[in-house]
């Protein structure tokens, strides 16, 4: 980004050797983007159908923590916009998180390929384009796909997010909250889903039912729904997302040796058919950052910019409690130095309470083929400040790689609405090959830390230790249900494991155990607004 030049405030930028011949309205818009401090270059102003390279559209670096929205119909260039912003943030030393749903953002790590389209776009917007790769780490949920495994413990994930993943209704969500409250208070760590099933089964057993009597109790029917949901969840191969080592979101805040911010790419193609899962996991990552990071107030640059792709999936079917938690998380995390950009097709996909907190807008083209499309278009236009453009006409006529932009200026006021022809990313606009991706993953210093799942003692194992010896068990052998045997028989059916839990419950061991282990661990469990728990460090 060596071609960035400071634009003096309140006047239009000058063309080399002469004053710019810009229309009066274009001059006014360009003046709104003439920032004196560090900024990201988005592209050049479009006015009356013409690209005006002397009028550059930019975003001040400090306001990236005021959140934003990147919206537009499929195929309009949203992914390339994410890549463009990520590159410039990295170049200015700001770490970035990208959720790569389609698998085409891994190219940010490799230099781009110069071609006719790239040269043409660079010339149009007065960009000195140089093929550049950026420092990147690649992650995968539960290790499914190409990436360093990202896991959460059930305790750390919390009841609100888990309810969303399991598709529980409001009553079931509240009951799951009681179950977590009980486990927290007794110091029972729920590392994986087997631990949670064990506690649920105990709390509806004859001996366990009195434990929740004073705070509402847990009905057998609700417990049955939760257990069936957990079993179905595991049967779909999703149990690997829960366990240890739990991922530390502080890994996202790193810079490379040359001072550039690391671009953390969560590779999601292998789980893109499980949208409720990955969208909720993205929220867990964000909530974990909120829980752990210190307050920084208004900093001169963000600590991290987090791009939340396919954001509509997060809000679909969400309970009021879940939506309230999202709203509060977005409101509070700005003071931790984290900027959040929601990426979706239409601003209508984002609830108004959240949309109102997004200070930066990059709106790609919208379609208006149906009455519903036309209604959505009119609603989108109403979310913009007053503009010199006919936005209804403009938003349906934008080309690929063009967008309507309005951001917060250096003083916090919105800039004029600017139709913009965006710059071309300097990294590879497409995926790197699978072999190269795997080499990057295994060569990362983080790989050894997270690659191998561990199964330490937790609630399930404590129950198993109290189980009577199997008839005919030979000395030195371990049953398949024991902690070590369970690891050796990982392929056993969920139904068999559940039967084991029920047998252990009937032994009466758990009740005395649970009453006796209200340890320091339990007293230290605190939960955020989203119900996520602070990990033990």
NORWO-V46005 format. One record per residue. N is the residue number from 1. RES is the residue in three letters. PSI is psi in whole degrees, 0 to 359 (NA if undefined). OMEGA is omega in whole degrees, 0 to 359 (* if undefined). Layout:
n & res & psi & omega
N & RES & PSI & OMEGA
N & RES & PSI & OMEGA
This chain:
n & res & psi & omega
1 & UNK & 40 & 187
2 & UNK & 348 & 184
3 & UNK & 8 & 181
4 & UNK & 129 & 177
5 & UNK & 144 & 179
6 & UNK & 132 & 179
7 & UNK & 122 & 183
8 & UNK & 144 & 184
9 & UNK & 146 & 171
10 & UNK & 4 & 175
11 & UNK & 161 & 180
12 & UNK & 149 & 176
13 & UNK & 150 & 183
14 & UNK & 142 & 172
15 & UNK & 153 & 181
16 & UNK & 120 & 173
17 & UNK & 356 & 182
18 & UNK & 162 & 177
19 & UNK & 146 & 182
20 & UNK & 140 & 178
21 & UNK & 75 & 183
22 & UNK & 145 & 174
23 & UNK & 155 & 185
24 & UNK & 316 & 181
25 & UNK & 322 & 177
26 & UNK & 323 & 176
27 & UNK & 318 & 181
28 & UNK & 317 & 179
29 & UNK & 314 & 181
30 & UNK & 322 & 179
31 & UNK & 331 & 179
32 & UNK & 346 & 180
33 & UNK & 14 & 181
34 & UNK & 79 & 185
35 & UNK & 148 & 182
36 & UNK & 337 & 183
37 & UNK & 186 & 180
38 & UNK & 140 & 183
39 & UNK & 162 & 174
40 & UNK & 139 & 179
41 & UNK & 118 & 179
42 & UNK & 317 & 183
43 & UNK & 204 & 184
44 & UNK & 150 & 182
45 & UNK & 140 & 171
46 & UNK & 126 & 178
47 & UNK & 130 & 178
48 & UNK & 37 & 177
49 & UNK & 0 & 183
50 & UNK & 144 & 175
51 & UNK & 127 & 183
52 & UNK & 92 & 187
53 & UNK & 340 & 178
54 & UNK & 351 & 179
55 & UNK & 94 & 185
56 & UNK & 141 & 179
57 & UNK & 128 & 190
58 & UNK & 166 & 174
59 & UNK & 124 & 176
60 & UNK & 136 & 183
61 & UNK & 317 & 183
62 & UNK & 331 & 185
63 & UNK & 359 & 177
64 & UNK & 341 & 176
65 & UNK & 359 & 177
66 & UNK & 13 & 174
67 & UNK & 170 & 183
68 & UNK & 177 & 181
69 & UNK & 132 & 170
70 & UNK & 115 & 187
71 & UNK & 163 & 178
72 & UNK & 159 & 181
73 & UNK & 162 & 178
74 & UNK & 134 & 177
75 & UNK & 10 & 182
76 & UNK & 355 & 175
77 & UNK & 17 & 181
78 & UNK & 317 & 183
79 & UNK & 318 & 179
80 & UNK & 328 & 176
81 & UNK & 316 & 176
82 & UNK & 315 & 182
83 & UNK & 317 & 179
84 & UNK & 313 & 181
85 & UNK & 318 & 180
86 & UNK & 317 & 179
87 & UNK & 313 & 184
88 & UNK & 326 & 174
89 & UNK & 313 & 178
90 & UNK & 316 & 181
91 & UNK & 333 & 179
92 & UNK & 15 & 173
93 & UNK & 14 & 181
94 & UNK & 122 & 176
95 & UNK & 153 & 184
96 & UNK & 144 & 171
97 & UNK & 129 & 177
98 & UNK & 131 & 171
99 & UNK & 116 & 186
100 & UNK & 88 & 186
101 & UNK & 319 & 184
102 & UNK & 351 & 177
103 & UNK & 18 & 183
104 & UNK & 14 & 178
105 & UNK & 355 & 180
106 & UNK & 340 & 179
107 & UNK & 349 & 179
108 & UNK & 340 & 182
109 & UNK & 352 & 185
110 & UNK & 148 & 177
111 & UNK & 145 & 181
112 & UNK & 168 & 179
113 & UNK & 122 & 181
114 & UNK & 129 & 179
115 & UNK & 184 & 183
116 & UNK & 319 & 182
117 & UNK & 319 & 180
118 & UNK & 314 & 179
119 & UNK & 319 & 180
120 & UNK & 314 & 180
121 & UNK & 317 & 180
122 & UNK & 319 & 180
123 & UNK & 321 & 182
124 & UNK & 323 & 187
125 & UNK & 9 & 178
126 & UNK & 51 & 180
127 & UNK & 129 & 172
128 & UNK & 93 & 188
129 & UNK & 131 & 177
130 & UNK & 126 & 180
131 & UNK & 123 & 185
132 & UNK & 134 & 170
133 & UNK & 156 & 185
134 & UNK & 150 & 182
135 & UNK & 130 & 185
136 & UNK & 150 & 169
137 & UNK & 144 & 182
138 & UNK & 134 & 183
139 & UNK & 160 & 177
140 & UNK & 136 & 180
141 & UNK & 121 & 179
142 & UNK & 12 & 183
143 & UNK & 11 & 179
144 & UNK & 108 & 185
145 & UNK & 193 & 183
146 & UNK & 104 & 178
147 & UNK & 163 & 174
148 & UNK & 130 & 185
149 & UNK & 135 & 173
150 & UNK & 116 & 180
151 & UNK & 158 & 172
152 & UNK & 147 & 169
153 & UNK & 155 & 178
154 & UNK & 319 & 177
155 & UNK & 315 & 181
156 & UNK & 325 & 182
157 & UNK & 319 & 175
158 & UNK & 162 & 187
159 & UNK & 327 & 185
160 & UNK & 313 & 179
161 & UNK & 322 & 180
162 & UNK & 323 & 177
163 & UNK & 320 & 178
164 & UNK & 316 & 180
165 & UNK & 319 & 184
166 & UNK & 351 & 180
167 & UNK & 34 & 181
168 & UNK & 151 & 176
169 & UNK & 181 & 186
170 & UNK & 317 & 181
171 & UNK & 315 & 179
172 & UNK & 324 & 177
173 & UNK & 317 & 179
174 & UNK & 321 & 179
175 & UNK & 321 & 177
176 & UNK & 325 & 176
177 & UNK & 321 & 176
178 & UNK & 320 & 180
179 & UNK & 315 & 178
180 & UNK & 319 & 179
181 & UNK & 317 & 179
182 & UNK & 312 & 181
183 & UNK & 319 & 178
184 & UNK & 313 & 185
185 & UNK & 334 & 180
186 & UNK & 3 & 180
187 & UNK & 24 & 180
188 & UNK & 109 & 180
189 & UNK & 125 & 177
190 & UNK & 93 & 184
191 & UNK & 312 & 181
192 & UNK & 183 & 186
193 & UNK & 336 & 177
194 & UNK & 322 & 177
195 & UNK & 316 & 181
196 & UNK & 318 & 179
197 & UNK & 321 & 180
198 & UNK & 317 & 181
199 & UNK & 318 & 178
200 & UNK & 313 & 181
201 & UNK & 321 & 179
202 & UNK & 318 & 187
203 & UNK & 348 & 174
204 & UNK & 7 & 175
205 & UNK & 167 & 181
206 & UNK & 322 & 182
207 & UNK & 330 & 184
208 & UNK & 338 & 186
209 & UNK & 322 & 180
210 & UNK & 342 & 184
211 & UNK & 328 & 182
212 & UNK & 7 & 186
213 & UNK & 321 & 185
214 & UNK & 348 & 181
215 & UNK & 30 & 171
216 & UNK & 335 & 178
217 & UNK & 172 & 180
218 & UNK & 117 & 182
219 & UNK & 150 & 179
220 & UNK & 322 & 181
221 & UNK & 315 & 180
222 & UNK & 318 & 177
223 & UNK & 322 & 179
224 & UNK & 319 & 178
225 & UNK & 315 & 181
226 & UNK & 316 & 180
227 & UNK & 318 & 179
228 & UNK & 322 & 179
229 & UNK & 319 & 178
230 & UNK & 318 & 180
231 & UNK & 316 & 179
232 & UNK & 322 & 179
233 & UNK & 313 & 179
234 & UNK & 323 & 181
235 & UNK & 337 & 177
236 & UNK & 7 & 178
237 & UNK & 21 & 186
238 & UNK & 359 & 181
239 & UNK & 337 & 182
240 & UNK & 343 & 181
241 & UNK & 345 & 181
242 & UNK & 130 & 180
243 & UNK & 194 & 180
244 & UNK & 157 & 2
245 & UNK & 133 & 178
246 & UNK & 138 & 184
247 & UNK & 137 & 178
248 & UNK & 113 & 184
249 & UNK & 351 & 174
250 & UNK & 343 & 176
251 & UNK & 335 & 182
252 & UNK & 348 & 188
253 & UNK & 14 & 187
254 & UNK & 155 & 171
255 & UNK & 155 & 180
256 & UNK & 171 & 182
257 & UNK & 331 & 180
258 & UNK & 6 & 177
259 & UNK & 351 & 178
260 & UNK & 149 & 178
261 & UNK & 142 & 177
262 & UNK & 133 & 176
263 & UNK & 112 & 179
264 & UNK & 119 & 184
265 & UNK & 116 & 176
266 & UNK & 109 & 183
267 & UNK & 117 & 186
268 & UNK & 3 & 182
269 & UNK & 325 & 182
270 & UNK & 343 & 181
271 & UNK & 19 & 183
272 & UNK & 344 & 176
273 & UNK & 6 & 178
274 & UNK & 63 & 189
275 & UNK & 323 & 180
276 & UNK & 325 & 181
277 & UNK & 305 & 188
278 & UNK & 327 & 179
279 & UNK & 324 & 179
280 & UNK & 325 & 176
281 & UNK & 323 & 176
282 & UNK & 321 & 179
283 & UNK & 325 & 177
284 & UNK & 317 & 179
285 & UNK & 317 & 181
286 & UNK & 316 & 180
287 & UNK & 325 & 179
288 & UNK & 320 & 176
289 & UNK & 316 & 178
290 & UNK & 319 & 185
291 & UNK & 325 & 191
292 & UNK & 333 & 187
293 & UNK & 146 & 177
294 & UNK & 161 & 176
295 & UNK & 137 & 177
296 & UNK & 349 & 181
297 & UNK & 213 & 180
298 & UNK & 101 & 182
299 & UNK & 166 & 181
300 & UNK & 351 & 175
301 & UNK & 151 & 179
302 & UNK & 154 & 170
303 & UNK & 330 & 183
304 & UNK & 143 & 169
305 & UNK & 125 & 190
306 & UNK & 115 & 179
307 & UNK & 118 & 185
308 & UNK & 91 & 185
309 & UNK & 158 & 182
310 & UNK & 47 & 188
311 & UNK & 333 & 182
312 & UNK & 333 & 181
313 & UNK & 330 & 180
314 & UNK & 325 & 187
315 & UNK & 340 & 182
316 & UNK & 124 & 176
317 & UNK & 14 & 183
318 & UNK & 144 & 177
319 & UNK & 165 & 179
320 & UNK & 320 & 180
321 & UNK & 320 & 180
322 & UNK & 314 & 179
323 & UNK & 320 & 178
324 & UNK & 321 & 180
325 & UNK & 321 & 177
326 & UNK & 312 & 181
327 & UNK & 315 & 182
328 & UNK & 323 & 178
329 & UNK & 314 & 179
330 & UNK & 321 & 181
331 & UNK & 319 & 187
332 & UNK & 331 & 189
333 & UNK & 343 & 177
334 & UNK & 321 & 181
335 & UNK & 351 & 174
336 & UNK & 1 & 178
337 & UNK & 16 & 181
338 & UNK & 125 & 174
339 & UNK & 138 & 182
340 & UNK & 126 & 174
341 & UNK & 120 & 175
342 & UNK & 134 & 183
343 & UNK & 120 & 184
344 & UNK & 182 & 184
345 & UNK & 322 & 184
346 & UNK & 143 & 174
347 & UNK & 335 & 179
348 & UNK & 342 & 179
349 & UNK & 343 & 184
350 & UNK & 127 & 179
351 & UNK & 148 & 186
352 & UNK & 325 & 180
353 & UNK & 329 & 177
354 & UNK & 316 & 182
355 & UNK & 324 & 181
356 & UNK & 345 & 180
357 & UNK & 0 & 184
358 & UNK & 105 & 188
359 & UNK & 343 & 185
360 & UNK & 131 & 185
361 & UNK & 129 & 172
362 & UNK & 105 & 186
363 & UNK & 111 & 174
364 & UNK & 183 & 186
365 & UNK & 149 & 173
366 & UNK & 154 & 177
367 & UNK & 152 & 178
368 & UNK & 52 & 184
369 & UNK & 335 & 184
370 & UNK & 165 & 176
371 & UNK & 323 & 178
372 & UNK & 320 & 177
373 & UNK & 317 & 182
374 & UNK & 323 & 177
375 & UNK & 317 & 179
376 & UNK & 324 & 179
377 & UNK & 313 & 180
378 & UNK & 321 & 179
379 & UNK & 322 & 179
380 & UNK & 316 & 180
381 & UNK & 322 & 181
382 & UNK & 341 & 180
383 & UNK & 353 & 180
384 & UNK & 154 & 171
385 & UNK & 167 & 175
386 & UNK & 142 & 189
387 & UNK & 153 & 175
388 & UNK & 351 & 180
389 & UNK & 158 & 165
390 & UNK & 94 & 191
391 & UNK & 327 & 179
392 & UNK & 316 & 179
393 & UNK & 319 & 183
394 & UNK & 315 & 185
395 & UNK & 336 & 177
396 & UNK & 352 & 183
397 & UNK & 0 & 179
398 & UNK & 143 & 176
399 & UNK & 173 & 176
400 & UNK & 133 & 182
401 & UNK & 15 & 174
402 & UNK & 150 & 183
403 & UNK & 159 & 171
404 & UNK & 128 & 188
405 & UNK & 138 & 163
406 & UNK & 133 & 183
407 & UNK & 176 & 174
408 & UNK & 133 & 177
409 & UNK & 182 & 183
410 & UNK & 336 & 178
411 & UNK & 5 & 176
412 & UNK & 0 & 178
413 & UNK & 148 & 179
414 & UNK & 143 & 176
415 & UNK & 163 & 175
416 & UNK & 149 & 176
417 & UNK & 130 & 184
418 & UNK & 118 & 169
419 & UNK & 132 & 192
420 & UNK & 133 & 168
421 & UNK & 117 & 190
422 & UNK & 153 & 177
423 & UNK & 164 & 176
424 & UNK & 135 & 174
425 & UNK & 149 & 181
426 & UNK & 349 & 175
427 & UNK & 177 & 185
428 & UNK & 124 & 180
429 & UNK & 74 & 183
430 & UNK & 173 & 183
431 & UNK & 151 & 167
432 & UNK & 160 & 182
433 & UNK & 156 & 186
434 & UNK & 321 & 181
435 & UNK & 317 & 178
436 & UNK & 322 & 178
437 & UNK & 316 & 179
438 & UNK & 322 & 177
439 & UNK & 320 & 178
440 & UNK & 322 & 181
441 & UNK & 307 & 184
442 & UNK & 338 & 178
443 & UNK & 355 & 181
444 & UNK & 141 & 176
445 & UNK & 345 & 179
446 & UNK & 345 & 188
447 & UNK & 311 & 182
448 & UNK & 331 & 182
449 & UNK & 326 & 188
450 & UNK & 349 & 190
451 & UNK & 317 & 186
452 & UNK & 120 & 176
453 & UNK & 145 & 177
454 & UNK & 153 & 183
455 & UNK & 80 & 180
456 & UNK & 175 & 183
457 & UNK & 131 & 177
458 & UNK & 200 & 188
459 & UNK & 315 & 182
460 & UNK & 314 & 181
461 & UNK & 325 & 179
462 & UNK & 324 & 175
463 & UNK & 316 & 183
464 & UNK & 327 & 180
465 & UNK & 335 & 181
466 & UNK & 3 & 183
467 & UNK & 135 & 179
468 & UNK & 153 & 181
469 & UNK & 143 & 179
470 & UNK & 139 & 175
471 & UNK & 136 & 177
472 & UNK & 5 & 180
473 & UNK & 128 & 182
474 & UNK & 152 & 180
475 & UNK & 134 & 178
476 & UNK & 345 & 179
477 & UNK & 155 & 176
478 & UNK & 135 & 177
479 & UNK & 158 & 180
480 & UNK & 338 & 182
481 & UNK & 351 & 181
482 & UNK & 166 & 181
483 & UNK & 315 & 180
484 & UNK & 320 & 180
485 & UNK & 326 & 179
486 & UNK & 321 & 178
487 & UNK & 326 & 182
488 & UNK & 342 & 181
489 & UNK & 48 & 185
490 & UNK & 342 & 183
491 & UNK & 4 & 182
492 & UNK & 155 & 186
493 & UNK & 145 & 178
494 & UNK & 326 & 180
495 & UNK & 323 & 178
496 & UNK & 318 & 180
497 & UNK & 322 & 180
498 & UNK & 321 & 178
499 & UNK & 320 & 179
500 & UNK & 316 & 179
501 & UNK & 316 & 182
502 & UNK & 324 & 178
503 & UNK & 319 & 179
504 & UNK & 320 & 179
505 & UNK & 321 & 184
506 & UNK & 345 & 181
507 & UNK & 344 & 181
508 & UNK & 0 & 183
509 & UNK & 322 & 189
510 & UNK & 324 & 185
511 & UNK & 312 & 180
512 & UNK & 324 & 179
513 & UNK & 311 & 183
514 & UNK & 325 & 181
515 & UNK & 336 & 188
516 & UNK & 352 & 187
517 & UNK & 36 & 172
518 & UNK & 70 & 191
519 & UNK & 183 & 177
520 & UNK & 328 & 178
521 & UNK & 313 & 182
522 & UNK & 320 & 182
523 & UNK & 339 & 182
524 & UNK & 350 & 182
525 & UNK & 115 & 175
526 & UNK & 149 & 186
527 & UNK & 148 & 181
528 & UNK & 183 & 177
529 & UNK & 332 & 181
530 & UNK & 3 & 180
531 & UNK & 4 & 177
532 & UNK & 151 & 183
533 & UNK & 144 & 175
534 & UNK & 130 & 180
535 & UNK & 158 & 175
536 & UNK & 125 & 182
537 & UNK & NA & *
